[in-house]
Amino acid sequence: MDRFSLIYSVCSMFPEFSMVNILKVTPGACLQHVIIEGAVKPARRPLISWYNKDNVGMLHKFMVKEPRLLWNGLLQAVPFLLEGLDNTEIRVLSPLPAAGLDKEVTYEKFHQVSHSLGDLVGQYFTGEKPKGQLEIEGILKVGTNITGVGELKLDTDGTLSLRPPSNGSQYFLTPVDFDVIISALAGAAINFWARLRYYRHLEAHREQERKEFNRLLAEAARQQNNVPGQDNLQGVAMCVICLNQPCICVLLDCGHVCCCHTCYQALPQQYCPICRQRIVRVLPLYQV
């Protein structure tokens, strides 16, 4: 059983061991990582929707969107609390930078744009024709159940506050439960692991290819007893990318000789710089 499960079990079995009492005996009166679930409760007068006075909340966001543009955006917030089933109130600090804090869309309307003759002429030359503007209002309503993952601290005045972790860990405030958060993070971790494994495989393949290229180049030099150097590069074309190294790579299947091996390995995509044909393999150029 981990530390958080133990604290939760103790609080459930022995009500006298409240979260406040646990924090009082915790060094620094602070737990760096806690999971808090509760309903949103206003700490002062809540924000009211501009379009429906019955919609009140603690966060209010209004945007005016146009395709490829954001004309206007307004984000307001007032202090609020999370109230648990045991009526324990926890003040939420710095909610705006938290991840997963989605606001319920309470108003959405599209305004069609009417174009004058001058607008049509300007649109003909610019090639852009605005369709209209979309107004969106979102509110975090009072009473919404929120799961918070962050740092829980007991302040000097005896109030509990949930804040971003002081060690830089991710801060979550989201309407989904903790199991959904864990599933999302597990999916992100698997995706990161797969990308990291692919990157390491690609690096190993490039290193193997570089060693094979150097082996072929050294073998050709031994056979011909003629190692290309600065003394015999008068008739050798220079790399079209860096312009200061000789072209010693034959790109297959197109057969172009246009770059050095260093620039070939630095290509973001395996395409010939001349004809853009995909590079299947590369061979060293034998100078006679």
DOTORPA-544487 format. One record per residue (C-alpha): x, z, y; residue in one letter. Coordinates in pm, 1 decimal. Example, Ala and Ser with C-alpha at 12.3 -4.5 7.8 and 13.67 -1.06 7.14 Angstrom:
REM DOTORPA-544487
u 1230.0, w 780.0, v -450.0, rest A .
u 1367.0, w 714.0, v -106.0, rest S .
This chain:
REM DOTORPA-544487
u 0.0, w 0.0, v 0.0, rest M .
u 146.3, w -100.2, v 337.3, rest D .
u 154.1, w 111.3, v 649.5, rest R .
u -153.6, w -45.7, v 810.8, rest F .
u -368.9, w -8.6, v 496.7, rest S .
u -258.2, w 354.0, v 468.3, rest L .
u -356.4, w 427.9, v 829.1, rest I .
u -692.9, w 257.5, v 781.7, rest Y .
u -759.7, w 450.8, v 459.5, rest S .
u -670.0, w 783.7, v 618.4, rest V .
u -895.8, w 716.0, v 918.9, rest C .
u -1184.1, w 620.1, v 686.7, rest S .
u -1153.2, w 917.6, v 450.1, rest M .
u -1073.3, w 1180.4, v 712.2, rest F .
u -1256.7, w 1117.7, v 1042.1, rest P .
u -1063.5, w 1396.0, v 1211.7, rest E .
u -751.8, w 1176.9, v 1181.9, rest F .
u -856.2, w 937.5, v 1457.6, rest S .
u -641.1, w 657.6, v 1591.3, rest M .
u -564.5, w 867.3, v 1898.8, rest V .
u -438.0, w 1155.7, v 1685.5, rest N .
u -227.2, w 919.9, v 1474.3, rest I .
u -68.2, w 770.1, v 1786.3, rest L .
u 3.7, w 1116.4, v 1924.1, rest K .
u 232.2, w 1188.5, v 1629.1, rest V .
u 384.3, w 838.2, v 1625.6, rest T .
u 725.7, w 800.0, v 1796.9, rest P .
u 667.0, w 653.2, v 2140.6, rest G .
u 288.7, w 678.2, v 2088.8, rest A .
u 297.3, w 311.6, v 1994.7, rest C .
u 238.9, w 90.7, v 1687.7, rest L .
u 402.3, w -249.0, v 1729.8, rest Q .
u 172.8, w -438.3, v 1490.1, rest H .
u -192.2, w -344.6, v 1442.5, rest V .
u -513.2, w -526.4, v 1353.3, rest I .
u -814.2, w -431.3, v 1565.1, rest I .
u -1168.6, w -557.4, v 1509.9, rest E .
u -1445.6, w -478.8, v 1754.5, rest G .
u -1712.6, w -607.3, v 1988.6, rest A .
u -1632.4, w -713.3, v 2343.3, rest V .
u -1749.3, w -456.0, v 2596.3, rest K .
u -1708.1, w -482.2, v 2974.6, rest P .
u -1479.4, w -237.3, v 3150.1, rest A .
u -1639.0, w -331.5, v 3481.9, rest R .
u -1892.2, w -583.7, v 3615.3, rest R .
u -1881.7, w -890.8, v 3387.3, rest P .
u -1864.0, w -1253.6, v 3492.9, rest L .
u -2188.0, w -1453.5, v 3513.0, rest I .
u -2236.7, w -1816.1, v 3414.2, rest S .
u -2284.3, w -2058.8, v 3702.5, rest W .
u -2565.2, w -2237.9, v 3520.3, rest Y .
u -2738.4, w -1966.8, v 3315.1, rest N .
u -2758.7, w -1617.0, v 3458.7, rest K .
u -2832.2, w -1473.8, v 3113.4, rest D .
u -2482.1, w -1568.1, v 2992.9, rest N .
u -2241.6, w -1292.0, v 3092.0, rest V .
u -1890.2, w -1245.1, v 2964.4, rest G .
u -1536.5, w -1131.2, v 3028.8, rest M .
u -1358.9, w -1467.6, v 3043.3, rest L .
u -1497.4, w -1767.9, v 3228.4, rest H .
u -1349.8, w -2116.4, v 3216.3, rest K .
u -1479.6, w -2423.9, v 3400.3, rest F .
u -1328.7, w -2772.2, v 3379.0, rest M .
u -1407.6, w -3116.9, v 3513.9, rest V .
u -1264.9, w -3383.0, v 3284.8, rest K .
u -1223.4, w -3755.1, v 3315.8, rest E .
u -1063.0, w -3974.5, v 3046.9, rest P .
u -684.8, w -3906.4, v 3061.1, rest R .
u -727.8, w -3678.2, v 3364.5, rest L .
u -818.3, w -3315.9, v 3437.7, rest L .
u -956.4, w -3308.0, v 3789.2, rest W .
u -1024.6, w -2939.3, v 3819.6, rest N .
u -989.3, w -2623.9, v 3616.1, rest G .
u -1084.0, w -2263.9, v 3688.6, rest L .
u -1012.4, w -1967.2, v 3461.7, rest L .
u -1136.3, w -1619.5, v 3548.8, rest Q .
u -1097.7, w -1292.8, v 3360.3, rest A .
u -1200.9, w -931.6, v 3410.9, rest V .
u -1080.9, w -627.1, v 3213.0, rest P .
u -1269.7, w -561.4, v 2891.5, rest F .
u -1268.4, w -332.8, v 2589.4, rest L .
u -1303.4, w -367.6, v 2213.9, rest L .
u -1549.3, w -119.5, v 2065.4, rest E .
u -1523.4, w -40.2, v 1693.6, rest G .
u -1789.5, w 83.7, v 1452.5, rest L .
u -1684.3, w 443.4, v 1524.8, rest D .
u -1736.6, w 381.1, v 1900.3, rest N .
u -1361.6, w 395.9, v 1965.7, rest T .
u -1283.5, w 190.9, v 2276.4, rest E .
u -956.8, w 0.1, v 2315.2, rest I .
u -863.2, w -168.2, v 2641.9, rest R .
u -737.4, w -526.1, v 2600.6, rest V .
u -441.6, w -616.9, v 2822.2, rest L .
u -314.5, w -967.9, v 2905.2, rest S .
u -582.9, w -1162.8, v 2714.5, rest P .
u -505.6, w -1504.8, v 2865.5, rest L .
u -173.5, w -1575.8, v 2683.2, rest P .
u -320.4, w -1466.7, v 2347.4, rest A .
u -356.9, w -1727.3, v 2073.3, rest A .
u -694.6, w -1822.8, v 1928.0, rest G .
u -910.0, w -1697.2, v 2215.1, rest L .
u -1183.8, w -1961.2, v 2204.0, rest D .
u -1467.5, w -1939.7, v 2451.2, rest K .
u -1823.6, w -2040.5, v 2365.9, rest E .
u -1933.0, w -2355.5, v 2548.7, rest V .
u -2237.0, w -2258.2, v 2756.4, rest T .
u -2268.9, w -2571.6, v 2970.4, rest Y .
u -2166.7, w -2932.1, v 2921.4, rest E .
u -2283.0, w -3229.3, v 3126.0, rest K .
u -2153.9, w -3582.7, v 3178.9, rest F .
u -2192.1, w -3738.7, v 3523.7, rest H .
u -2201.7, w -4118.7, v 3527.1, rest Q .
u -1999.4, w -4278.0, v 3807.1, rest V .
u -2165.5, w -4538.9, v 4029.0, rest S .
u -1922.2, w -4806.4, v 4146.8, rest H .
u -1935.8, w -4982.4, v 4481.6, rest S .
u -1816.1, w -5337.9, v 4540.9, rest L .
u -1484.4, w -5210.4, v 4675.6, rest G .
u -1439.9, w -4990.6, v 4367.9, rest D .
u -1502.0, w -5286.7, v 4137.8, rest L .
u -1243.3, w -5497.2, v 4322.9, rest V .
u -987.4, w -5216.5, v 4299.6, rest G .
u -1061.9, w -5168.6, v 3930.1, rest Q .
u -1010.2, w -5540.7, v 3870.7, rest Y .
u -654.4, w -5522.7, v 4005.8, rest F .
u -561.3, w -5185.4, v 3853.0, rest T .
u -722.3, w -5250.1, v 3516.5, rest G .
u -880.5, w -4903.2, v 3510.5, rest E .
u -1252.0, w -4837.2, v 3518.0, rest K .
u -1356.5, w -4468.8, v 3527.5, rest P .
u -1664.9, w -4396.4, v 3319.1, rest K .
u -1754.2, w -4061.4, v 3469.2, rest G .
u -1678.4, w -3691.0, v 3474.7, rest Q .
u -1750.1, w -3426.5, v 3212.4, rest L .
u -1818.2, w -3070.5, v 3329.1, rest E .
u -1757.0, w -2796.4, v 3071.6, rest I .
u -1813.7, w -2423.9, v 3106.7, rest E .
u -1700.5, w -2173.1, v 2844.5, rest G .
u -1751.5, w -1796.3, v 2835.5, rest I .
u -1632.5, w -1513.0, v 2613.0, rest L .
u -1965.8, w -1334.6, v 2592.0, rest K .
u -2023.4, w -961.8, v 2591.0, rest V .
u -2084.1, w -841.2, v 2236.0, rest G .
u -1867.1, w -1106.9, v 2070.0, rest T .
u -1676.6, w -969.8, v 1770.9, rest N .
u -1304.3, w -1014.9, v 1827.8, rest I .
u -1004.3, w -957.1, v 1602.2, rest T .
u -693.3, w -853.5, v 1791.5, rest G .
u -342.1, w -851.8, v 1647.5, rest V .
u -84.9, w -697.6, v 1877.0, rest G .
u 73.7, w -373.6, v 1991.0, rest E .
u -143.0, w -62.6, v 2015.8, rest L .
u -29.3, w 206.7, v 2260.1, rest K .
u -164.4, w 542.0, v 2367.7, rest L .
u -133.0, w 564.7, v 2745.3, rest D .
u -58.0, w 885.4, v 2934.2, rest T .
u -423.0, w 916.5, v 3038.7, rest D .
u -530.4, w 919.2, v 2672.2, rest G .
u -671.4, w 565.2, v 2661.6, rest T .
u -586.8, w 315.4, v 2388.3, rest L .
u -462.7, w -26.5, v 2491.9, rest S .
u -393.6, w -343.7, v 2294.0, rest L .
u -119.8, w -559.9, v 2443.3, rest R .
u 128.5, w -836.9, v 2350.4, rest P .
u 397.9, w -705.1, v 2111.4, rest P .
u 709.1, w -590.2, v 2295.5, rest S .
u 932.9, w -758.7, v 2035.2, rest N .
u 802.1, w -1104.8, v 2125.7, rest G .
u 575.1, w -1153.8, v 1823.0, rest S .
u 260.7, w -1365.0, v 1849.9, rest Q .
u -38.3, w -1201.2, v 2017.5, rest Y .
u -381.8, w -1288.1, v 1873.8, rest F .
u -732.1, w -1247.8, v 2010.8, rest L .
u -972.6, w -1455.7, v 1807.4, rest T .
u -1337.4, w -1449.2, v 1693.4, rest P .
u -1236.0, w -1513.8, v 1330.1, rest V .
u -1152.2, w -1232.6, v 1089.3, rest D .
u -803.0, w -1135.6, v 980.5, rest F .
u -822.4, w -1320.8, v 647.2, rest D .
u -874.9, w -1649.1, v 832.7, rest V .
u -572.9, w -1573.9, v 1053.5, rest I .
u -360.7, w -1507.4, v 744.7, rest I .
u -477.5, w -1833.8, v 583.8, rest S .
u -394.5, w -2032.4, v 898.2, rest A .
u -49.6, w -1874.7, v 925.9, rest L .
u 14.3, w -1934.9, v 554.6, rest A .
u -74.6, w -2302.0, v 599.6, rest G .
u 160.4, w -2327.2, v 897.3, rest A .
u 438.1, w -2159.4, v 697.4, rest A .
u 393.7, w -2402.4, v 406.5, rest I .
u 398.8, w -2696.4, v 646.3, rest N .
u 718.2, w -2565.6, v 808.9, rest F .
u 880.6, w -2512.1, v 467.7, rest W .
u 793.7, w -2867.4, v 359.6, rest A .
u 935.2, w -3015.1, v 681.3, rest R .
u 1251.5, w -2805.9, v 651.8, rest L .
u 1301.7, w -2915.5, v 291.9, rest R .
u 1253.5, w -3280.9, v 387.6, rest Y .
u 1503.9, w -3243.8, v 674.1, rest Y .
u 1764.1, w -3088.4, v 444.5, rest R .
u 1707.7, w -3363.3, v 186.7, rest H .
u 1753.1, w -3625.5, v 459.1, rest L .
u 2074.3, w -3461.5, v 581.0, rest E .
u 2211.5, w -3447.1, v 225.3, rest A .
u 2126.1, w -3814.8, v 174.5, rest H .
u 2303.1, w -3912.3, v 497.6, rest R .
u 2609.7, w -3709.4, v 403.2, rest E .
u 2622.5, w -3875.7, v 62.2, rest Q .
u 2584.7, w -4216.6, v 225.5, rest E .
u 2866.7, w -4138.9, v 470.4, rest R .
u 3101.7, w -4035.4, v 189.0, rest K .
u 3020.2, w -4351.0, v -8.1, rest E .
u 3084.0, w -4565.8, v 299.4, rest F .
u 3419.9, w -4399.4, v 364.4, rest N .
u 3514.1, w -4443.7, v -2.0, rest R .
u 3437.8, w -4816.1, v 8.6, rest L .
u 3626.1, w -4853.7, v 336.1, rest L .
u 3933.7, w -4673.8, v 200.2, rest A .
u 3923.7, w -4879.2, v -119.5, rest E .
u 3910.3, w -5204.2, v 76.7, rest A .
u 4200.6, w -5089.8, v 294.5, rest A .
u 4412.5, w -5010.3, v -10.2, rest R .
u 4337.6, w -5344.9, v -170.4, rest Q .
u 4417.6, w -5544.2, v 142.4, rest Q .
u 4687.9, w -5307.6, v 274.7, rest N .
u 4536.4, w -5366.7, v 616.8, rest N .
u 4365.3, w -5068.3, v 778.5, rest V .
u 4178.9, w -5173.7, v 1096.0, rest P .
u 4322.5, w -4992.0, v 1394.7, rest G .
u 4373.9, w -5027.6, v 1763.2, rest Q .
u 4666.6, w -5269.4, v 1705.5, rest D .
u 4467.9, w -5542.2, v 1532.7, rest N .
u 4124.7, w -5530.6, v 1694.4, rest L .
u 4173.4, w -5831.8, v 1925.1, rest Q .
u 3930.9, w -6045.6, v 1727.5, rest G .
u 3691.3, w -5770.3, v 1621.6, rest V .
u 3352.2, w -5740.3, v 1794.0, rest A .
u 3269.3, w -5406.8, v 1952.3, rest M .
u 2968.7, w -5190.9, v 1870.4, rest C .
u 2662.5, w -5299.6, v 2071.3, rest V .
u 2553.2, w -4934.9, v 2107.0, rest I .
u 2859.4, w -4733.5, v 2211.9, rest C .
u 3069.4, w -5037.6, v 2324.2, rest L .
u 3400.9, w -4863.5, v 2243.9, rest N .
u 3428.7, w -4871.9, v 1863.7, rest Q .
u 3475.1, w -5177.8, v 1640.4, rest P .
u 3187.6, w -5309.3, v 1432.2, rest C .
u 3270.8, w -5207.2, v 1076.2, rest I .
u 2917.0, w -5199.9, v 929.2, rest C .
u 2729.9, w -5482.0, v 757.7, rest V .
u 2358.9, w -5404.3, v 774.0, rest L .
u 2160.7, w -5528.8, v 476.1, rest L .
u 1937.7, w -5714.2, v 410.2, rest D .
u 1961.3, w -5889.7, v 748.2, rest C .
u 2344.6, w -5913.8, v 735.7, rest G .
u 2409.5, w -5833.4, v 1103.1, rest H .
u 2746.8, w -5683.0, v 1200.0, rest V .
u 2668.4, w -5507.2, v 1526.3, rest C .
u 2756.7, w -5136.8, v 1520.8, rest C .
u 3004.5, w -4874.4, v 1409.2, rest C .
u 2923.3, w -4626.2, v 1135.4, rest H .
u 2883.1, w -4334.1, v 1378.1, rest T .
u 2615.2, w -4516.2, v 1577.3, rest C .
u 2449.1, w -4634.3, v 1256.4, rest Y .
u 2405.7, w -4274.0, v 1143.7, rest Q .
u 2269.1, w -4179.9, v 1487.1, rest A .
u 1991.4, w -4441.9, v 1476.7, rest L .
u 1655.7, w -4260.6, v 1515.9, rest P .
u 1495.7, w -4512.4, v 1278.7, rest Q .
u 1658.2, w -4721.4, v 1010.5, rest Q .
u 1606.4, w -5058.9, v 1182.2, rest Y .
u 1866.1, w -5317.1, v 1280.9, rest C .
u 1939.7, w -5301.3, v 1657.4, rest P .
u 1945.6, w -5683.4, v 1671.4, rest I .
u 1650.7, w -5810.5, v 1466.1, rest C .
u 1458.7, w -5483.4, v 1406.1, rest R .
u 1450.0, w -5549.4, v 1031.8, rest Q .
u 1454.0, w -5239.6, v 814.8, rest R .
u 1802.9, w -5139.5, v 693.4, rest I .
u 1810.3, w -5112.3, v 313.9, rest V .
u 2179.0, w -5023.7, v 282.1, rest R .
u 2506.1, w -5055.7, v 473.4, rest V .
u 2846.6, w -5182.9, v 361.0, rest L .
u 3187.6, w -5167.2, v 532.6, rest P .
u 3322.6, w -5483.7, v 694.0, rest L .
u 3646.3, w -5602.4, v 533.9, rest Y .
u 3898.7, w -5725.3, v 792.2, rest Q .
u 4136.2, w -5990.9, v 659.1, rest V .
